[in-house]
Amino acid sequence: SELPDAARNVGGVALVLFAIAICWARLALGAHYFTDILGGALLAVAFISAGLAIVPRAIAGPVAGRGSATDE
């Protein structure tokens, strides 16, 4: 079942705020440099973007007109 758009937006905003809070805490505690945080955030954006591009295609199934390896 799909969530309503409002619930998805609230969930997305909550996750982003949580990530920002963690980043701020890591900086405030001196556990990481700013560039560590920036690099991690950029990697996260790259992986999430790749995942969002791949997952819908995987869910959709095989491309029409192309058989599977077991077709004869």
DRENNU-852553 format. One record per residue: residue in one letter; chain; x, y, z of N, C-alpha, C in turn. Coordinates in Angstrom, 1 decimal. Example, Ala and Ser with C-alpha at 12.3 -4.5 7.8 and 13.67 -1.06 7.14 Angstrom:
% DRENNU-852553
["a", "A", [13.2, -5.7, 7.8], [12.3, -4.5, 7.8], [13.2, -3.3, 7.8]]
["s", "A", [12.8, -2.2, 7.1], [13.7, -1.1, 7.1], [12.9, 0.0, 7.9]]
% end
This chain:
% DRENNU-852553
["s", "A", [0.8, -1.2, 0.0], [0.0, 0.0, 0.0], [0.9, 1.2, 0.0]]
["e", "A", [0.5, 2.2, -0.8], [1.3, 3.4, -0.9], [0.9, 4.4, 0.2]]
["l", "A", [1.8, 5.1, 0.7], [1.5, 6.2, 1.7], [1.0, 7.4, 1.0]]
["p", "A", [0.2, 8.2, 1.6], [-0.3, 9.5, 1.0], [0.9, 10.4, 0.9]]
["d", "A", [0.8, 11.3, -0.1], [2.0, 12.2, -0.4], [2.4, 13.0, 0.9]]
["a", "A", [1.4, 13.4, 1.7], [1.7, 14.2, 2.9], [2.5, 13.4, 3.8]]
["a", "A", [2.2, 12.2, 4.0], [3.0, 11.3, 4.9], [4.4, 11.1, 4.4]]
["r", "A", [4.5, 10.9, 3.1], [5.8, 10.7, 2.5], [6.7, 11.9, 2.7]]
["n", "A", [6.1, 13.1, 2.5], [6.8, 14.3, 2.7], [7.3, 14.6, 4.1]]
["v", "A", [6.4, 14.3, 5.0], [6.7, 14.5, 6.5], [7.8, 13.5, 6.8]]
["g", "A", [7.7, 12.3, 6.4], [8.8, 11.3, 6.6], [10.1, 11.7, 6.0]]
["g", "A", [10.1, 12.2, 4.8], [11.3, 12.6, 4.2], [12.0, 13.8, 4.9]]
["v", "A", [11.2, 14.8, 5.3], [11.7, 15.9, 6.1], [12.2, 15.5, 7.4]]
["a", "A", [11.6, 14.5, 8.1], [12.0, 14.0, 9.4], [13.4, 13.3, 9.2]]
["l", "A", [13.6, 12.5, 8.1], [14.8, 11.9, 7.9], [16.0, 12.9, 7.7]]
["v", "A", [15.7, 13.9, 6.9], [16.7, 14.9, 6.6], [17.1, 15.6, 7.8]]
["l", "A", [16.1, 16.0, 8.6], [16.4, 16.7, 9.9], [17.2, 15.9, 10.9]]
["f", "A", [16.9, 14.6, 10.9], [17.6, 13.6, 11.7], [19.1, 13.5, 11.3]]
["a", "A", [19.3, 13.5, 10.0], [20.7, 13.4, 9.4], [21.4, 14.7, 9.7]]
["i", "A", [20.8, 15.8, 9.6], [21.4, 17.1, 9.9], [21.8, 17.1, 11.4]]
["a", "A", [20.9, 16.7, 12.3], [21.2, 16.6, 13.7], [22.4, 15.8, 14.0]]
["i", "A", [22.5, 14.6, 13.4], [23.6, 13.7, 13.6], [24.9, 14.4, 13.1]]
["c", "A", [24.9, 15.0, 11.9], [26.0, 15.7, 11.4], [26.5, 16.8, 12.3]]
["w", "A", [25.6, 17.6, 12.8], [25.9, 18.7, 13.7], [26.5, 18.1, 15.0]]
["a", "A", [26.0, 17.0, 15.5], [26.5, 16.5, 16.8], [28.0, 15.9, 16.5]]
["r", "A", [28.2, 15.3, 15.4], [29.6, 14.8, 15.1], [30.6, 16.0, 15.0]]
["l", "A", [30.1, 17.1, 14.4], [31.0, 18.2, 14.3], [31.2, 18.9, 15.7]]
["a", "A", [30.1, 19.0, 16.5], [30.2, 19.6, 17.8], [31.1, 18.8, 18.8]]
["l", "A", [31.1, 17.5, 18.6], [31.9, 16.7, 19.5], [33.3, 16.5, 19.0]]
["g", "A", [33.6, 17.1, 17.9], [34.9, 17.0, 17.3], [35.3, 15.6, 16.8]]
["a", "A", [34.3, 14.8, 16.6], [34.5, 13.4, 16.1], [34.9, 13.4, 14.6]]
["h", "A", [34.5, 14.4, 13.9], [34.7, 14.5, 12.4], [35.0, 15.9, 12.0]]
["y", "A", [35.8, 16.1, 10.9], [36.0, 17.4, 10.3], [34.8, 17.6, 9.4]]
["f", "A", [34.6, 18.9, 9.1], [33.5, 19.3, 8.2], [33.6, 18.6, 6.8]]
["t", "A", [34.8, 18.4, 6.3], [35.0, 17.7, 5.0], [34.6, 16.2, 5.1]]
["d", "A", [34.8, 15.6, 6.3], [34.3, 14.2, 6.5], [32.8, 14.2, 6.3]]
["i", "A", [32.1, 15.1, 7.0], [30.6, 15.2, 6.9], [30.2, 15.5, 5.5]]
["l", "A", [30.8, 16.4, 4.8], [30.4, 16.8, 3.5], [30.6, 15.6, 2.5]]
["g", "A", [31.8, 14.9, 2.7], [32.0, 13.7, 1.8], [31.0, 12.6, 2.0]]
["g", "A", [30.7, 12.4, 3.3], [29.7, 11.4, 3.6], [28.3, 11.7, 3.0]]
["a", "A", [27.9, 13.0, 3.1], [26.7, 13.4, 2.6], [26.6, 13.3, 1.1]]
["l", "A", [27.7, 13.7, 0.4], [27.7, 13.5, -1.0], [27.7, 12.1, -1.5]]
["l", "A", [28.4, 11.2, -0.7], [28.3, 9.7, -1.0], [26.8, 9.2, -0.8]]
["a", "A", [26.2, 9.7, 0.2], [24.8, 9.3, 0.5], [23.9, 9.7, -0.6]]
["v", "A", [24.0, 10.9, -1.1], [23.2, 11.4, -2.2], [23.5, 10.6, -3.4]]
["a", "A", [24.7, 10.3, -3.7], [25.0, 9.5, -4.9], [24.4, 8.1, -4.8]]
["f", "A", [24.5, 7.4, -3.7], [24.0, 6.1, -3.5], [22.4, 6.1, -3.6]]
["i", "A", [21.8, 7.1, -2.9], [20.4, 7.2, -2.9], [19.9, 7.4, -4.4]]
["s", "A", [20.5, 8.3, -5.1], [20.2, 8.6, -6.5], [20.3, 7.4, -7.3]]
["a", "A", [21.4, 6.7, -7.2], [21.5, 5.4, -8.0], [20.5, 4.4, -7.6]]
["g", "A", [20.2, 4.3, -6.3], [19.1, 3.3, -5.9], [17.8, 3.7, -6.5]]
["l", "A", [17.4, 5.0, -6.4], [16.1, 5.4, -6.9], [16.0, 5.2, -8.4]]
["a", "A", [17.2, 5.3, -9.1], [17.2, 5.1, -10.6], [17.0, 3.6, -10.9]]
["i", "A", [17.6, 2.7, -10.1], [17.6, 1.3, -10.4], [16.4, 0.5, -9.9]]
["v", "A", [15.9, 0.8, -8.7], [14.8, 0.1, -8.1], [13.6, 0.1, -8.9]]
["p", "A", [13.1, 1.2, -9.4], [11.8, 1.1, -10.2], [12.0, 0.2, -11.4]]
["r", "A", [13.1, 0.2, -12.0], [13.4, -0.7, -13.2], [13.3, -2.1, -12.8]]
["a", "A", [13.9, -2.4, -11.6], [13.9, -3.8, -11.1], [12.5, -4.3, -10.8]]
["i", "A", [11.7, -3.4, -10.2], [10.4, -3.8, -9.8], [9.5, -4.0, -11.1]]
["a", "A", [9.8, -3.2, -12.1], [9.0, -3.3, -13.4], [9.1, -4.6, -14.1]]
["g", "A", [10.2, -5.3, -13.9], [10.5, -6.6, -14.5], [11.3, -6.5, -15.8]]
["p", "A", [11.3, -7.6, -16.5], [12.1, -7.6, -17.7], [11.5, -6.6, -18.8]]
["v", "A", [12.4, -6.2, -19.7], [12.0, -5.3, -20.8], [11.2, -6.1, -21.8]]
["a", "A", [10.0, -5.5, -22.2], [9.2, -6.2, -23.2], [10.0, -6.5, -24.5]]
["g", "A", [9.8, -7.7, -25.0], [10.4, -8.1, -26.2], [11.7, -8.8, -26.0]]
["r", "A", [12.2, -8.9, -24.8], [13.5, -9.5, -24.5], [13.2, -10.7, -23.6]]
["g", "A", [13.5, -11.9, -24.1], [13.2, -13.1, -23.3], [14.2, -13.3, -22.2]]
["s", "A", [13.9, -14.2, -21.4], [14.9, -14.6, -20.3], [15.9, -15.6, -20.8]]
["a", "A", [16.9, -15.9, -20.1], [18.0, -16.8, -20.5], [17.5, -18.2, -20.7]]
["t", "A", [16.3, -18.5, -20.1], [15.8, -19.9, -20.2], [14.8, -20.0, -21.4]]
["d", "A", [14.5, -18.9, -22.1], [13.6, -19.0, -23.3], [14.3, -19.7, -24.4]]
["e", "A", [13.6, -20.5, -25.2], [14.2, -21.2, -26.3], [13.6, -20.8, -27.6]]
% end
